[in-house]
């Protein structure tokens, strides 16, 4: 948890950028990512320097070489711990003319640390602003992994609150709900094909640290965690940089965060590779057939991105792999052949497990589209017996553009302990509890907030309809029936009251 002091410091950094002329929130977070990356490189180099002193062995890895760069500047001056002490103009010269070219060179050479820095550029020209931001960042205590991660998450929250760029950020409590529902294990290979800022991968990593702490004490599992567990793709280089930094600051050394247009490229190398997919991909409408991956069109012939992403998930998952993904409601009841084909595959060819309907305001202020979480397992041999439906009415926040918390902070999220009254404002803990005790759900009536629907009933619709409202029943209150004579008597009494009222009004006006 961040202290109020640290939050205030981050707010001041953000305000410094804005007052210094950098007003695009995505540009601000990108520049902060660059600076944190530079600071991180110096920390790694310092740690490597300390090993020979303690162990009496030669230095194994150098981030900053000995000597000088091709412009004659000593590499030692490119380190955060050195240039932070320079006066503003000299600091600006070093960072702009030497540090950023060094980052770009790392990117061109394919360094694991510099992969996403090929086009890194300093985005402001005010030396005093640079010096001020460097000093502010240096003053924030970020020694431990938790604080580093929380600091960056708080910075990312600024993107969402800024409006137009918020589509890059799924609400963290929804991400944590999906991760808890899937309960990642140390053996999983996890993928998000529309990774953005790596929110799902970060949350999965934190879940594993909390629930499987021994994993990081086992050499083989620790190596898997840092080098081969997490995979994310995006075709926005800014998002890749931000996402990679998010993973690094949350303590994952070498995640596979790669540039890829997931719907356009063939997936032969990745087919059946992943055991867990967590995603909320962008749904931009339609793509051209010519720009769409042919192996996805073999699964479902469509131009609609939401259906192509469903085909992609099935393509990437190994047999027995699980998925929890966000889809727009149209996927659940759309009437085109492609819509029906995808639903038929989920219900008849694989194991569809759950549909969790989300409140329509959950992605505000930047999107009001109605969505649902779909949970399924790839089997290639069917297995759907019953599908669990849950009608999430409240997620702990107002469903308007402000998204104000309805409860205290300790009552928000998926792991809170709530009273019945508090549950009416935050359904997330209830969703997880019911998911973990699915056997009891079979007895719930269709009028309840959650219930089971047999696969046979879904197949019998002829369209494999998965909309919750198709199966939910409304509990009608008992209405007292009146005879025609009683209704006429009430209307005549009402007519008399209206006439009397009109007479009084006429008298007042007369």
C-alpha positions in Angstrom: 0.0 0.0 0.0 1.3 3.5 -0.8 1.5 6.1 1.9 -0.2 9.4 1.5 3.3 11.0 1.3 4.3 8.9 -1.7 0.9 9.5 -3.4 1.4 13.3 -2.9 5.0 13.0 -4.4 3.7 11.2 -7.5 0.9 13.8 -7.9 3.6 16.6 -7.7 5.6 14.8 -10.4 2.6 14.6 -12.6 1.7 18.2 -12.0 5.3 19.2 -12.8 5.0 17.6 -16.3 1.7 19.4 -16.9 3.0 22.8 -15.8 6.1 22.1 -17.9 4.1 21.7 -21.1 3.8 17.9 -21.3 0.1 17.5 -21.1 -0.7 14.2 -22.9 -1.0 11.6 -20.1 0.4 8.9 -22.3 3.5 11.0 -23.0 3.9 11.7 -19.3 3.8 8.0 -18.3 6.1 7.2 -21.3 8.7 9.7 -20.1 8.4 8.5 -16.5 9.0 4.9 -17.9 12.2 6.0 -19.6 13.5 7.7 -16.5 12.6 4.7 -14.2 14.3 2.4 -16.7 17.4 4.6 -16.6 17.3 4.5 -12.8 16.8 0.7 -12.9 19.8 0.2 -15.1 22.0 2.0 -12.6 20.6 -0.1 -9.7 21.4 -3.3 -11.6 24.9 -2.1 -12.4 25.5 -1.1 -8.7 24.3 -4.5 -7.6 26.7 -6.2 -10.0 29.5 -4.0 -8.8 28.9 -5.1 -5.2 29.2 -8.8 -5.9 32.9 -8.9 -6.6 33.5 -6.9 -3.4 31.6 -9.5 -1.3 32.6 -12.7 -3.2 36.1 -11.7 -4.4 35.2 -12.6 -8.0 35.4 -10.6 -11.2 32.4 -8.5 -12.3 30.3 -10.8 -14.5 28.0 -8.3 -16.2 28.4 -4.6 -16.9 25.4 -2.5 -18.0 27.6 0.6 -18.5 30.9 -0.3 -20.2 34.3 1.1 -19.1 35.6 4.1 -21.1 33.6 6.6 -23.1 30.9 6.5 -25.8 31.5 7.5 -29.5 31.0 11.1 -28.6 33.7 11.0 -25.9 31.4 11.1 -22.9 32.4 8.8 -20.0 29.9 6.0 -19.7 30.1 6.5 -15.9 28.4 9.9 -16.4 25.4 8.2 -18.0 24.4 6.6 -14.7 21.5 8.0 -12.7 23.6 8.2 -9.6 26.0 10.5 -11.4 24.0 12.8 -13.6 21.3 13.4 -10.9 23.9 15.7 -9.2 24.7 17.8 -12.3 23.2 21.3 -12.8 20.1 21.3 -15.0 21.6 22.3 -18.3 24.5 19.8 -18.0 22.0 17.1 -16.9 19.8 17.8 -20.0 22.9 17.6 -22.2 24.0 14.3 -20.8 20.5 12.7 -20.8 19.5 14.0 -24.3 22.8 13.5 -26.2 24.2 10.5 -24.5 21.8 8.5 -22.2 19.0 8.2 -24.7 21.3 7.2 -27.6 22.7 4.6 -25.2 19.2 3.3 -24.6 18.5 3.1 -28.4 21.7 1.3 -28.9 20.7 -1.3 -26.3 17.5 -1.8 -28.2 19.2 -2.3 -31.5 21.5 -4.8 -30.0 18.6 -6.8 -28.6 19.5 -6.5 -25.0 16.8 -8.1 -22.7 16.7 -4.8 -20.8 16.6 -2.5 -23.9 14.3 -4.5 -26.3 11.6 -1.8 -26.3 13.9 1.3 -26.3 14.7 1.4 -30.0 12.9 4.7 -30.6 13.3 6.2 -27.1 13.4 10.0 -27.1 13.5 12.6 -24.4 10.0 14.2 -24.7 10.6 17.7 -23.2 13.2 20.4 -23.7 13.1 22.3 -20.3 16.3 21.5 -18.3 14.7 22.7 -15.0 11.7 20.3 -15.5 14.1 17.4 -16.1 16.1 18.2 -13.0 12.9 18.6 -11.0 11.4 15.3 -12.1 14.7 13.4 -11.6 15.0 14.8 -8.1 11.4 14.0 -7.2 11.8 10.4 -8.5 15.0 10.0 -6.6 13.3 11.2 -3.4 10.6 8.5 -3.5 11.7 5.4 -1.5 11.4 2.5 -3.9 13.8 0.0 -2.4 11.4 -2.9 -2.3 9.5 -4.6 -5.1 6.0 -3.9 -3.6 6.6 -0.2 -3.4 8.1 0.0 -6.9 5.1 -1.8 -8.3 2.6 0.2 -6.4 4.2 3.5 -7.5 4.0 2.5 -11.1 0.4 1.2 -10.7 -0.6 4.6 -9.2 1.1 6.3 -12.1 -0.8 4.1 -14.6 -4.0 5.1 -12.8 -3.4 8.6 -14.0 -4.0 7.4 -17.6 -7.4 6.0 -16.8 -8.5 9.2 -15.0 -7.4 11.3 -17.9 -10.2 9.9 -20.1 -9.2 9.3 -23.8 -6.3 7.0 -23.1 -8.1 5.0 -20.4 -9.0 2.3 -22.9 -5.5 0.9 -22.3 -6.3 0.1 -18.7 -8.8 -2.5 -17.4 -10.0 -1.7 -13.9 -7.6 -3.5 -11.5 -10.3 -5.0 -9.3 -11.8 -6.7 -12.4 -8.4 -8.0 -13.4 -7.8 -9.4 -9.9 -11.3 -11.1 -9.9 -10.4 -12.9 -13.2 -7.0 -13.9 -11.9 -8.5 -15.2 -8.6 -11.1 -17.2 -10.6 -8.4 -18.8 -12.6 -6.0 -19.4 -9.7 -2.6 -19.6 -11.7 -0.2 -22.3 -10.6 3.6 -22.4 -10.7 3.5 -24.6 -13.8 1.3 -22.3 -15.9 2.5 -20.6 -19.1 0.4 -17.4 -19.2 -0.4 -15.2 -22.2 -2.3 -12.0 -22.9 -2.4 -11.4 -26.7 -3.5 -7.8 -26.2 -1.2 -7.0 -23.3 -1.4 -3.2 -23.0 0.2 -2.2 -19.7 0.5 -5.9 -18.6 -2.2 -5.6 -16.0 -3.2 -9.3 -16.2 0.3 -10.6 -16.2 1.3 -8.4 -13.2 -1.8 -9.5 -11.3 -1.0 -13.2 -12.1 2.5 -12.7 -10.9 1.4 -11.2 -7.6 -1.2 -13.9 -7.1 1.6 -16.6 -7.5 3.9 -14.7 -5.0 1.0 -14.6 -2.5 -0.3 -18.2 -2.9 2.8 -20.1 -3.9 5.7 -18.4 -2.0 7.9 -21.5 -2.1 8.0 -21.3 -5.9 10.7 -18.6 -5.8 12.8 -20.7 -3.5 12.9 -23.6 -6.0 15.6 -22.9 -8.7 13.7 -24.5 -11.5 10.4 -22.8 -10.7 12.1 -19.5 -10.1 13.8 -19.6 -13.5 10.4 -20.4 -15.1 8.7 -17.5 -13.2 11.3 -15.0 -14.4 12.0 -16.2 -17.9 9.3 -18.4 -19.5 6.0 -18.0 -17.6 4.7 -14.6 -18.8 4.0 -13.7 -22.5 2.3 -10.6 -23.8 1.8 -9.2 -27.3 0.8 -5.7 -28.6 1.4 -3.6 -31.7 1.8 -0.3 -29.8 5.4 0.3 -28.9 4.5 2.8 -26.2 2.3 0.2 -24.5 5.0 -2.4 -24.8 7.6 -0.1 -23.0 5.1 0.7 -20.3 4.1 -2.9 -19.9 7.6 -4.2 -19.8 8.5 -1.6 -17.1 5.4 -2.6 -15.1 6.6 -6.2 -15.1 10.1 -5.3 -14.2 9.1 -3.1 -11.3 6.8 -6.0 -10.1 9.8 -8.2 -9.9 9.7 -10.3 -13.1 13.2 -10.2 -14.6 12.7 -11.2 -18.2 9.1 -11.5 -19.4 8.3 -12.1 -23.1 6.6 -8.8 -24.0 6.8 -8.7 -27.8 5.7 -6.5 -30.7 3.0 -8.4 -32.6 -0.3 -7.7 -34.3 -2.1 -10.7 -32.9 -4.9 -10.7 -35.5 -2.7 -10.2 -38.5 0.2 -12.6 -38.0 0.2 -16.4 -38.4 0.4 -18.3 -35.1 2.1 -21.6 -36.1 5.0 -21.2 -33.7 2.6 -20.4 -30.8 -0.2 -22.8 -31.5 -1.1 -24.8 -28.4 1.6 -23.2 -26.3 -0.2 -21.6 -23.4 -2.0 -23.1 -20.4 -3.7 -19.9 -19.3 -5.0 -16.9 -21.2 -6.2 -13.8 -19.4 -7.3 -10.9 -21.7 -9.5 -7.9 -22.3 -8.6 -7.2 -25.9 -9.7 -4.0 -27.8 -12.8 -4.6 -30.0 -12.3 -2.1 -32.8 -15.1 -3.4 -35.1 -14.1 -5.0 -38.4 -10.8 -6.0 -40.1 -10.2 -6.6 -43.8 -9.9 -10.2 -44.7 -6.6 -9.4 -46.5 -5.1 -8.2 -43.3 -6.4 -11.0 -41.1 -4.4 -14.1 -40.2 -5.4 -17.0 -42.4 -5.2 -19.5 -39.5 -7.8 -17.6 -37.6 -10.1 -17.4 -40.6 -10.0 -21.2 -40.8 -11.5 -21.3 -37.3 -14.2 -18.6 -37.9 -14.7 -16.7 -41.2 -15.5 -13.1 -40.0 -14.2 -9.6 -40.1 -15.3 -8.9 -36.5 -12.4 -8.4 -34.1 -14.2 -9.7 -31.1 -14.8 -13.1 -32.8 -11.3 -13.2 -34.2 -9.9 -12.8 -30.7 -12.0 -15.7 -29.5 -10.6 -17.8 -32.4 -7.1 -16.6 -31.4 -7.5 -17.7 -27.8 -8.5 -21.2 -28.9 -5.6 -21.3 -31.3 -3.0 -20.3 -28.7 -4.3 -22.5 -25.9 -3.0 -26.0 -25.3 -5.5 -28.8 -24.7 -6.5 -28.5 -21.1 -5.7 -24.9 -21.1 -8.0 -22.4 -19.4 -9.1 -18.9 -20.3 -10.9 -16.0 -18.6 -11.5 -13.2 -21.2 -13.7 -10.2 -21.5 -16.1 -10.0 -24.5 -18.7 -7.5 -25.6 -22.3 -8.8 -25.1 -22.8 -9.2 -28.8 -20.5 -12.3 -28.7 -23.1 -14.0 -26.5 -26.2 -13.5 -28.6 -25.1 -12.1 -32.1 -27.1 -13.7 -34.9 -24.5 -14.0 -37.7 -23.2 -17.4 -38.7 -19.8 -16.5 -37.3 -21.3 -15.6 -33.9 -23.2 -18.9 -33.7 -20.1 -20.9 -34.9 -17.9 -19.5 -32.0 -20.6 -20.2 -29.4 -21.2 -23.7 -30.8 -17.5 -24.4 -30.5 -17.3 -23.3 -26.9 -20.4 -25.3 -25.9 -20.0 -28.5 -28.0 -16.3 -28.7 -28.8 -14.8 -27.4 -25.6 -15.9 -26.9 -22.0 -17.7 -23.6 -21.4 -17.8 -23.1 -17.7 -19.1 -19.6 -16.8 -20.6 -16.4 -18.1 -20.3 -13.5 -15.7 -22.3 -10.5 -16.9 -20.6 -7.2 -16.0 -22.4 -3.9 -15.2 -22.6 -1.7 -18.2 -20.7 1.1 -16.5 -17.7 -0.9 -15.4 -15.4 0.5 -18.1 -16.5 4.1 -17.8 -15.5 6.9 -18.3 -14.0 5.7 -21.6 -16.5 3.0 -22.7 -20.1 2.3 -21.9 -20.3 -1.0 -23.8 -21.9 -4.0 -22.0 -19.5 -6.8 -21.5 -19.1 -10.2 -19.8 -16.3 -12.5 -18.6 -16.3 -15.8 -20.4 -14.5 -18.7 -18.7 -13.7 -21.9 -20.7 -11.3 -24.8 -21.0 -10.0 -26.1 -24.3 -10.7 -29.8 -24.6 -11.2 -30.4 -28.4 -13.7 -33.1 -27.2 -16.6 -31.2 -25.5 -17.3 -31.5 -21.8 -19.8 -28.8 -21.2 -22.4 -30.1 -18.8 -23.7 -26.9 -17.1 -22.9 -23.3 -17.6 -22.8 -21.0 -14.6 -24.3 -17.6 -15.1 -23.7 -14.7 -12.6 -25.4 -11.3 -12.9 -22.9 -8.9 -11.4 -24.9 -5.8 -10.4 -22.3 -3.8 -8.5 -18.5 -3.9 -8.4 -17.9 -1.5 -5.5 -17.9 1.7 -7.4 -20.5 4.0 -8.9 -21.3 3.2 -12.5 -21.1 6.7 -13.8 -18.1 8.5 -15.3 -16.7 9.4 -11.9 -16.5 5.7 -10.7 -16.5 6.8 -7.0 -15.9 4.1 -4.4 -19.1 3.1 -2.6 -17.3 1.4 0.3 -14.2 1.9 2.4 -11.0 0.8 0.8 -10.8 -2.4 2.8 -14.2 -3.4 1.6 -13.4 -3.1 -2.1 -12.0 -5.8 -4.4 -12.3 -9.5 -4.5 -11.0 -10.7 -1.1 -13.0 -8.4 1.2 -15.2 -9.8 3.9 -18.6 -8.2 3.5 -22.0 -8.0 5.2 -25.2 -8.6 3.2 -25.7 -4.9 2.9 -22.1 -4.3 1.7 -22.5 -7.2 -0.8 -25.2 -5.1 -2.5 -22.5 -2.6 -3.3 -19.7 -5.0 -4.2 -20.5 -8.5 -5.7 -16.9 -9.5 -6.3 -16.2 -11.6 -3.1 -19.5 -13.3 -3.6 -18.6 -14.3 -7.2 -15.3 -15.9 -6.1 -17.0 -17.7 -3.2 -19.8 -19.1 -5.4 -17.2 -20.1 -8.1 -15.2 -22.0 -5.5 -18.4 -23.9 -4.4 -20.1 -24.6 -7.8 -21.8 -27.8 -6.7 -24.1 -25.7 -4.5 -25.1 -23.5 -7.5 -27.1 -26.3 -9.1 -29.9 -25.8 -6.5 -30.3 -22.1 -7.1 -33.5 -20.9 -8.8 -33.3 -18.9 -12.1 -34.5 -15.9 -10.1 -31.3 -15.8 -8.1 -28.2 -13.7 -8.9 -26.4 -16.8 -10.1 -27.7 -20.1 -11.5 -26.8 -23.1 -13.7 -28.1 -23.8 -17.2 -27.6 -27.3 -18.7 -25.7 -27.4 -22.0 -28.6 -29.3 -23.6 -30.9 -26.3 -23.0 -28.3 -23.9 -24.6 -28.0 -26.2 -27.6 -31.7 -26.4 -27.9 -32.0 -22.7 -28.6 -30.6 -23.4 -32.1 -28.3 -20.4 -31.8 -26.3 -21.5 -28.7 -27.5 -18.3 -27.0 -25.4 -17.3 -24.0 -27.1 -14.1 -22.9 -28.0 -14.2 -19.2 -31.4 -12.7 -19.8 -32.4 -15.6 -22.0 -32.4 -17.9 -19.0 -33.0 -15.6 -16.0 -36.4 -15.6 -14.5 -38.0 -12.6 -12.9 -39.6 -13.0 -9.5 -43.1 -11.4 -9.7 -44.7 -9.9 -6.6 -48.2 -11.0 -5.7 -50.7 -8.4 -7.0 -54.1 -8.0 -5.4 -56.7 -8.5 -8.1 -59.7 -6.2 -8.3 -63.1 -6.8 -9.7 -64.3 -4.5 -12.6 -66.8 -2.9 -10.3 -64.0 -1.9 -7.8 -61.9 -0.5 -10.6 -64.8 1.6 -11.9 -65.5 2.9 -8.4 -61.9 4.0 -8.0 -61.9 5.8 -11.3 -65.1 7.6 -10.5 -63.7 8.7 -7.2 -60.6 10.0 -9.0 -62.7 11.8 -11.5 -64.5 13.5 -8.7 -61.2 14.7 -7.1 -60.0 16.0 -10.5 -63.3 17.9 -11.0 -63.1 19.4 -7.5 -59.5 20.5 -8.1 -60.4 22.1 -11.4 -63.3 24.0 -9.8 -61.0 25.4 -7.1 -58.4 26.5 -9.6 -61.1 28.2 -11.7 -62.3 30.0 -8.6 -58.8 31.2 -7.8 -58.3 32.5 -11.3 -61.7 34.2 -11.4 
